[in-house]
């Protein structure tokens, strides 16, 4: 539960004093030294420090200690009291031990200082302790120098150490400060008064929240009092220092002193006094090889003080400065985005160069840069069309397919020279391909390839687009073209060859040749060289491996794709949907659902219609096994409308198999099997049993249930033929054993299948089939054992509908199966292995993206598990997770 610390009335005293339980933090050494002087009963102590370092507080504390020990205490609070106190001391010496306290001697009159210089030597043999305090460097120099020569003890109150500041902030807020709050506290530079004043302003603004003993800055409040305090600090600087800060703020929260000097047409040496001033004031600090504003709030305050037109002009000058000296266009682009003006050729060129530099690893940024450059380009400029091409390419990479296509078509409606026109037309072909409009994409691609003057660097990309469009539109022609490419592309690997091999692999998969498909896909994955628009050959290879239940190798392939340099949206959304199905096949239903929903959301938002159907097919399978029939029916109906007959990412058979499953659950066995005759006559003879080995057992089971022995035998024959032709594919062999065991009612074969299957789904299916078979035999104990094994596997997967079915079978056998000992609902022991692994990596400071790379899952899935971890541990933040982890260890 969150509380705002300003509401805690009991903390009022801590706001005033900045201490806990009466302890004045950070002055333990000084306190010990003063106690030693009191023990001696005589001596002079010189206390110096900047304003707000706690001189007066320390004097008061020692005066109270001395009074408790029987000292006569005489105190002068200001320059008006000092002469009277000294006069009394000159007239009457103390009878017993005495403590004389004179504060703010830097304000004392010359006569007072002269009288004090006379008194100090005269009292050297008396039981008198003198505490003399001043602000460092502001006066009383002769007095302090003379006293020091005579052996006085000197105490300099330095800024509080970082750990003391953290303790003090904890006192002030009631919670352990997070990184951002500590950064803000550093503005006080270890000065207790400044720190307390800063947090008083935060308290007034209601800016700090404490959650589970941790304090952080709230972002839902306007920090008016805090900003006023910081504004006063900046206003107290000299004009030169303020101007330096304003220019520096345009460069960013971190900046190079030399860049500021160049912007001010000066030199770092000349700016040194102003730099010293802003550092001394605590506004700027040294950070590695650069300077930095001490906190983002302070940086934004200074930046906002620069009028918008002036800020734009400064950004433009900064961008041009970086370009002029040959720095990265990406660094310059951040400024040029804010400052470039229409017709400013140099600045616009910088934006375009930056867009090209980040096109593949930061396509969103590239799109923003390229579109802005296009907006600033004059319509009559010769560069307009080339910048349009760049903008269209960047929008496509960023997944903004509709905008990319509209921009390209609008440009093509005008007179455009052949070379850029070809690039724009290819962009249209690409976006229509990703939008699952294969015929349109094919028509554009073939028209481009017929043109004699097509730029050589564009030819490979057009050929790839044509191959992929043909795969979705005309399988016969796709196969002929792919075979021709393989014959003619000899020598080193290239992306056209990789795509052709992948096309042949997809066709082999769909025509029931899994061995050929796997080898072709493996070669395709090795032949690819580009990280541009997609990773289709690699992802197809991963789907084939996962279909054969080679999960470890499939995981490695997907990990390599995800770990590549490209962040193009097409690549990411295709990878997500492939990983979703792999997770589903491996029995990780929840994670599969998260990945598939993430892929579907992005696909729908960006117009990647080619990925919508695969995501829906995975979600339909998830819904079937979790008992959500309405959702399963909705998903299948939607992808039927999408006409997922392209078989590009998943096979056509996979969509048909999902349709048959959902129809069986929703409309009954008769309608499900009718689909095999009416709509999917080639499903059994396809390569389905190599892509989904457990489907063989399902079809035999359903055929026998319907009394259709012919269908059952056809399934067994097909599965056994695949196993015979591919003896190295253990998943296919297990599918054949399972199908034959069902057909022959052979318990030993079903038991063998339950052992040989390589995924939990199929193993559970085989165990259930064995249990059902043994139900009618004398071996009821064997039936119960097999059904309980199936139930355990279904529960492990999270297949609630299948679990319910098996529980019903067990009840008919008279077994009221007790629930297996469940994990606790909360606490560390409630975490499963994946959750514990993620928690440990978070405790080591890793980000979601770093964790996703290590554990082979997307950042979406990591976030999904983190929410479960937070719920089980009853926490709400990564900071709390780190602390809980440390406590547990």
Residue pairs with C-beta under 8 A, 6 or more apart in sequence:
1 211
2 209
2 210
2 211
3 209
3 210
3 211
4 206
4 208
4 209
4 210
4 218
5 11
5 173
5 174
5 175
5 203
5 208
5 209
5 210
5 215
6 202
6 203
6 204
6 206
6 208
8 174
11 172
11 174
14 20
14 171
14 172
15 172
15 196
15 199
15 200
15 203
16 196
17 24
17 196
18 25
18 168
18 171
18 172
18 192
18 195
18 196
19 25
19 168
19 171
20 171
24 31
24 54
24 57
24 58
24 61
25 160
25 164
25 167
25 168
25 171
25 192
26 54
26 160
26 161
26 164
26 165
26 168
26 192
27 54
27 58
27 157
30 47
30 58
30 155
30 157
31 58
31 61
31 62
33 45
33 153
33 155
34 45
34 58
34 62
34 131
34 155
35 62
35 65
37 43
37 45
37 129
37 153
38 62
38 65
38 66
38 69
38 71
38 99
38 129
40 129
41 97
41 127
41 129
42 124
42 125
42 126
42 127
42 128
42 129
43 129
43 130
43 152
43 153
44 120
44 129
44 130
44 132
44 147
44 150
44 151
44 152
44 153
45 129
45 130
45 131
45 132
45 152
45 153
45 154
45 155
46 132
46 133
46 144
46 147
46 148
46 152
46 153
46 154
46 155
47 55
47 58
47 59
47 131
47 132
47 133
47 134
47 155
47 157
48 55
48 133
48 134
48 135
48 136
48 144
48 154
48 155
48 156
48 157
49 55
49 133
49 135
49 136
49 156
49 157
49 158
50 135
50 136
50 157
50 191
51 135
51 191
51 193
52 191
52 192
52 193
52 194
53 157
53 158
53 159
53 191
53 192
53 193
54 157
54 192
54 193
55 103
55 133
55 135
55 157
56 103
56 133
57 192
58 157
59 75
59 101
59 103
59 131
59 133
62 99
62 101
62 131
63 73
63 75
63 99
63 101
63 131
66 73
66 99
66 129
67 73
67 99
69 97
70 96
70 97
71 96
71 97
71 98
71 99
71 129
72 94
72 95
72 96
72 97
72 98
72 99
73 98
73 99
73 101
74 85
74 88
74 89
74 94
74 98
74 99
74 100
74 101
75 81
75 85
75 100
75 101
75 102
75 103
76 82
76 84
76 85
76 86
76 101
76 102
76 103
77 103
77 104
78 103
78 104
78 107
79 104
79 107
79 108
79 109
79 112
82 102
82 105
82 108
82 109
82 112
82 116
83 109
83 111
83 112
83 115
85 100
85 102
86 112
86 115
86 116
86 119
87 115
89 100
89 119
90 115
90 119
93 123
93 126
94 126
94 127
94 128
96 127
97 127
97 128
97 129
98 126
98 127
98 128
98 129
99 128
99 129
99 131
100 128
100 129
100 130
100 131
101 131
101 133
102 108
102 116
102 130
102 131
102 132
102 133
103 133
104 133
104 134
104 135
105 113
105 116
105 132
105 133
105 134
105 139
105 140
105 143
106 134
106 135
106 138
106 139
106 140
107 139
108 116
108 139
108 140
113 140
113 142
113 143
116 132
116 143
117 142
117 143
117 146
120 130
120 146
120 147
120 150
121 150
123 130
124 150
132 140
132 143
132 144
132 147
134 140
134 144
136 156
144 152
148 154
158 190
159 189
159 190
159 191
160 168
160 190
160 191
160 192
160 195
161 190
162 182
162 190
164 190
165 182
165 185
165 186
165 188
165 190
165 195
166 176
166 177
166 182
166 185
168 192
168 195
169 177
169 181
169 182
169 185
169 195
169 199
169 215
170 176
170 177
170 215
172 195
172 196
172 199
173 181
173 199
173 208
173 210
173 215
174 210
174 215
175 208
175 210
175 211
175 213
175 214
175 215
175 216
176 213
176 214
176 215
177 185
177 214
177 215
177 216
178 214
178 215
178 216
178 217
178 879
180 216
180 217
181 208
181 215
181 216
181 217
183 294
183 295
184 198
184 202
184 217
184 295
184 297
185 195
185 198
185 199
186 282
186 285
186 294
186 295
187 194
187 198
187 230
187 233
187 282
187 283
187 294
187 295
187 298
188 194
188 195
188 197
188 198
188 282
189 282
194 282
197 229
198 226
198 229
199 208
201 223
201 225
201 226
201 228
201 229
202 208
202 217
202 223
202 225
202 226
204 225
204 226
205 221
205 222
205 223
205 224
205 225
205 226
206 218
206 221
207 217
207 218
207 221
207 223
207 226
208 215
208 216
208 217
208 218
209 215
209 216
209 217
209 218
210 216
211 876
211 877
211 880
212 875
212 876
212 877
212 880
213 883
214 877
214 879
214 880
214 883
223 297
226 297
227 297
227 301
230 297
230 298
230 301
231 301
233 281
233 282
233 283
234 242
234 245
234 283
234 298
234 301
234 302
234 305
235 242
236 281
237 245
237 277
237 278
237 281
237 283
238 274
238 277
240 273
240 274
240 277
241 274
241 277
241 278
241 281
243 264
244 260
244 264
244 271
244 274
244 275
244 278
245 278
245 283
245 284
245 302
246 302
246 303
246 305
246 306
247 260
247 263
247 264
247 314
248 255
248 260
248 284
248 291
248 293
248 302
249 293
249 299
249 302
249 303
249 306
250 263
250 303
250 306
250 311
250 314
250 315
250 318
250 335
251 259
251 260
251 263
251 318
252 299
252 334
253 292
253 293
253 296
253 299
254 287
254 290
254 291
254 292
254 293
255 290
255 291
255 292
256 290
256 291
257 268
257 271
257 275
257 291
258 268
259 318
259 321
260 271
261 267
261 268
261 270
261 271
262 321
263 314
263 317
263 318
263 321
264 271
268 275
275 284
275 291
278 284
279 285
279 286
279 291
282 294
283 293
283 294
283 298
283 302
284 291
284 292
284 293
284 294
285 291
285 292
285 294
286 292
293 299
293 302
303 311
306 314
311 338
312 338
312 339
313 339
314 339
315 335
315 336
315 337
315 338
315 339
316 335
316 336
316 338
316 339
316 340
316 341
316 344
316 347
317 339
318 332
318 335
318 339
319 332
319 333
319 334
319 335
319 336
319 339
319 340
319 347
319 350
320 332
320 346
320 347
320 350
322 328
322 331
322 332
322 335
323 329
323 332
323 346
323 347
323 350
328 354
328 357
329 350
329 353
329 354
329 357
330 354
330 357
330 358
332 350
332 354
333 350
333 351
333 353
333 354
333 355
333 369
336 347
336 348
336 350
336 351
336 354
337 351
337 368
337 369
337 372
339 347
340 347
340 348
340 350
340 351
340 372
340 373
340 376
341 347
341 376
342 376
342 377
342 378
343 376
343 378
344 376
345 383
347 376
348 373
348 376
348 377
348 383
348 387
351 369
351 370
351 372
351 373
351 376
352 369
352 370
352 373
352 387
352 390
354 366
354 369
355 365
355 366
355 367
355 369
355 370
355 373
355 390
355 391
355 394
356 366
356 390
358 365
358 366
358 369
359 366
359 393
359 394
359 397
360 397
360 531
360 532
360 565
360 566
360 567
360 568
361 565
361 566
361 567
362 567
363 394
363 397
363 398
363 399
363 567
363 568
363 569
364 398
366 394
366 397
366 398
367 391
367 394
367 395
367 397
367 398
367 400
369 394
370 387
370 390
370 391
370 393
370 394
370 395
371 391
371 394
371 395
373 387
373 390
373 391
374 384
374 387
374 388
374 390
374 391
377 383
377 384
377 387
378 384
385 411
385 416
385 417
385 420
386 420
388 407
388 408
388 411
388 420
388 424
389 420
389 423
389 424
389 427
391 407
392 404
392 407
392 408
392 411
392 424
392 427
393 404
393 423
393 427
395 401
395 403
395 404
395 407
396 404
396 427
396 430
396 431
396 533
397 533
397 568
397 569
397 570
398 568
398 569
399 568
399 569
399 570
399 573
399 602
399 605
399 606
399 607
399 608
400 606
401 431
401 434
401 435
401 606
401 607
401 608
402 431
402 607
404 427
404 431
405 427
405 428
405 431
405 432
408 424
408 425
408 427
408 428
408 431
409 428
411 424
412 421
412 424
412 425
412 428
416 424
418 451
418 453
419 453
419 455
422 448
422 451
422 454
422 455
422 458
423 455
423 458
425 444
425 447
425 448
426 444
426 445
426 448
426 458
426 461
426 462
426 465
428 444
429 440
429 441
429 444
429 445
429 448
429 462
429 465
429 469
430 441
430 461
430 465
430 533
431 607
432 438
432 440
432 441
432 444
433 441
433 465
433 468
433 469
433 472
433 610
434 570
434 607
434 608
434 609
434 610
435 607
435 608
435 609
435 610
436 472
436 609
436 610
436 612
436 613
436 642
436 646
437 609
438 469
438 470
438 471
438 472
438 473
438 646
439 469
439 473
441 465
441 468
441 469
442 466
442 469
442 470
442 473
442 474
445 462
445 463
445 465
445 466
445 469
446 466
448 454
448 458
448 462
449 459
449 462
449 463
449 466
454 462
460 494
460 495
460 496
463 485
463 496
463 499
464 495
464 496
464 499
466 481
467 478
467 481
467 482
467 485
467 496
467 499
467 500
467 503
468 499
468 503
468 536
468 648
470 477
470 478
470 481
470 503
471 478
471 503
471 506
471 507
471 646
471 647
471 648
472 610
472 646
472 647
472 648
473 646
475 507
475 510
478 503
478 507
479 503
479 504
479 507
481 500
481 503
482 500
482 501
482 503
482 504
482 507
483 500
483 504
485 496
485 497
485 499
485 500
486 497
486 500
486 501
486 504
489 496
489 497
489 500
493 526
493 527
493 528
493 529
494 527
494 529
495 527
495 528
495 529
495 530
497 527
498 524
498 525
498 527
498 528
498 529
498 537
499 524
499 536
499 537
500 524
501 520
501 521
501 523
501 524
501 527
501 537
502 520
502 521
502 524
502 536
502 537
502 540
502 541
504 520
505 516
505 517
505 518
505 520
505 521
505 524
505 540
505 541
505 544
506 517
506 540
506 647
506 648
506 651
508 514
508 516
508 517
508 520
508 687
509 517
509 544
509 651
509 687
509 690
509 691
510 647
510 651
510 652
510 653
510 686
510 687
511 686
511 687
512 685
512 686
512 687
512 690
512 718
512 722
513 687
514 544
514 547
514 548
514 687
514 690
514 691
514 722
514 726
514 729
514 732
515 725
515 726
515 729
517 544
517 687
517 690
518 541
518 544
518 545
518 548
521 537
521 540
521 541
521 544
522 541
524 537
524 540
524 541
525 537
525 538
525 541
525 557
527 537
528 535
528 537
528 538
531 564
531 565
531 566
531 571
532 566
532 568
533 568
533 570
533 571
534 568
534 570
534 571
534 574
535 561
535 564
535 566
535 571
535 574
535 575
536 574
536 648
538 557
538 560
538 561
539 557
539 558
539 561
539 574
539 575
539 578
539 649
540 649
541 557
542 554
542 557
542 558
542 561
542 578
542 582
543 554
543 578
543 581
543 582
543 649
543 650
543 691
544 691
545 551
545 553
545 554
545 557
546 554
546 581
546 582
546 585
546 586
547 585
547 690
547 691
547 692
547 693
547 731
548 690
548 693
548 729
548 731
548 732
549 585
549 693
549 730
549 731
549 758
549 759
551 582
551 585
551 586
551 758
551 759
554 582
555 582
555 856
558 575
558 578
558 579
558 582
558 856
559 853
559 856
561 571
561 575
562 575
562 852
562 853
562 858
563 853
564 571
569 602
569 606
569 608
570 608
572 602
573 599
573 602
573 603
573 606
573 608
573 611
574 611
574 649
575 858
576 595
576 596
576 598
576 599
576 602
576 858
576 860
577 595
577 596
577 599
577 600
577 603
577 611
577 614
577 615
577 618
577 649
578 614
578 649
579 595
579 857
579 858
580 592
580 593
580 595
580 596
580 599
580 615
580 618
581 592
581 596
581 614
581 617
581 618
581 650
583 589
583 591
583 592
583 595
584 592
584 596
584 618
584 621
584 622
585 692
585 759
585 761
586 759
586 760
587 759
587 760
587 761
587 796
587 797
587 798
588 797
589 622
589 625
589 626
589 797
589 798
589 799
590 798
590 864
591 857
591 861
591 864
591 865
592 618
592 622
593 619
593 622
594 860
594 861
594 864
595 618
595 857
595 858
595 860
595 861
596 615
596 618
596 619
596 622
597 615
597 619
598 858
598 860
599 611
599 614
599 615
600 611
600 612
600 615
600 616
600 619
602 608
602 611
603 609
603 611
603 612
603 615
604 612
609 642
610 646
610 648
610 649
611 649
612 638
612 639
612 642
613 639
613 642
613 644
613 655
614 644
614 649
614 650
616 635
616 636
616 638
616 639
616 642
617 635
617 636
617 639
617 644
617 650
617 654
617 655
617 658
619 631
619 635
620 631
620 632
620 635
620 636
620 639
620 658
620 661
620 662
621 632
621 658
621 661
623 629
623 631
623 632
623 635
624 632
624 658
624 661
624 662
624 665
624 801
625 797
625 798
625 799
625 800
625 801
625 802
626 798
626 799
626 800
626 801
627 800
627 801
627 804
629 662
629 665
629 666
632 662
632 665
632 666
633 662
633 666
635 662
636 658
636 659
636 662
639 655
640 659
644 650
644 652
644 655
645 652
645 655
646 652
650 691
651 686
651 687
651 688
651 691
652 686
653 683
653 686
653 687
653 688
653 691
654 688
654 691
654 692
656 675
656 679
656 680
656 683
656 688
657 683
657 688
657 692
657 695
659 675
659 680
660 672
660 675
660 676
660 680
660 683
661 672
661 698
663 671
663 672
663 675
664 671
664 672
664 702
669 702
669 705
669 706
670 706
672 702
673 702
673 703
673 706
673 708
673 711
676 683
676 684
676 711
684 699
684 711
684 714
684 715
684 718
685 714
685 718
687 722
688 695
689 695
689 696
689 718
689 719
689 722
689 732
689 735
690 722
690 726
690 729
690 731
690 732
693 731
693 732
693 734
693 735
693 757
693 759
693 762
694 735
694 738
694 757
694 759
694 761
694 762
694 765
695 735
696 715
696 716
696 718
696 719
696 735
696 736
696 738
696 739
697 735
697 738
697 739
697 742
697 753
697 762
697 765
697 766
697 769
698 765
699 711
699 712
699 715
699 739
700 712
700 715
700 716
700 739
700 742
700 743
701 742
701 769
703 709
703 711
703 712
703 715
704 712
704 742
704 743
712 742
712 743
713 743
715 739
716 736
716 739
716 740
716 743
719 732
719 735
719 736
719 738
719 739
719 740
720 736
720 739
720 740
722 729
722 732
722 735
722 736
723 729
723 732
723 733
723 735
723 736
726 732
727 733
730 756
730 758
731 757
731 758
731 759
731 762
733 756
734 753
734 756
734 757
734 758
734 762
735 757
735 762
737 749
737 752
737 753
737 756
738 749
738 750
738 753
738 757
738 762
738 765
738 766
738 769
740 746
740 749
741 747
741 748
741 749
741 750
741 752
741 753
741 766
741 769
741 770
742 750
742 769
745 773
747 770
747 773
747 774
747 777
747 782
750 766
750 769
750 770
750 773
751 766
751 770
751 786
753 762
753 766
754 763
754 766
754 767
754 770
754 786
754 789
755 763
757 763
757 765
757 766
760 793
760 796
760 797
761 797
761 799
763 793
764 789
764 790
764 793
764 794
764 797
764 799
764 802
765 790
767 786
767 787
767 789
767 790
767 793
768 786
768 787
768 790
768 802
768 805
768 806
768 809
770 782
770 783
770 786
771 783
771 784
771 785
771 786
771 787
771 789
771 790
771 806
771 809
772 783
772 787
772 809
773 783
774 780
774 782
774 783
774 786
775 783
775 809
775 812
775 813
777 783
780 813
783 813
784 810
784 813
784 815
787 806
787 809
787 810
787 813
788 810
788 815
788 817
790 806
791 803
791 806
791 807
791 810
791 817
792 820
794 802
794 803
794 806
795 803
795 820
807 817
810 816
810 817
823 829
823 830
823 831
823 832
824 830
825 872
826 872
826 873
826 874
827 872
827 873
828 836
828 873
828 884
828 888
830 872
831 839
831 869
831 872
831 873
834 855
834 865
835 865
835 868
835 869
835 872
837 855
838 851
838 855
838 862
838 865
838 866
838 869
839 869
839 881
839 885
840 885
841 850
841 851
841 854
841 855
842 851
842 866
842 878
842 881
842 882
842 885
843 881
843 882
843 885
843 886
845 882
846 854
848 859
848 862
848 863
848 866
849 859
851 857
851 862
852 858
852 859
852 861
852 862
855 862
866 878
869 881
870 876
870 877
870 881
873 880
873 881
873 884
875 881
875 884
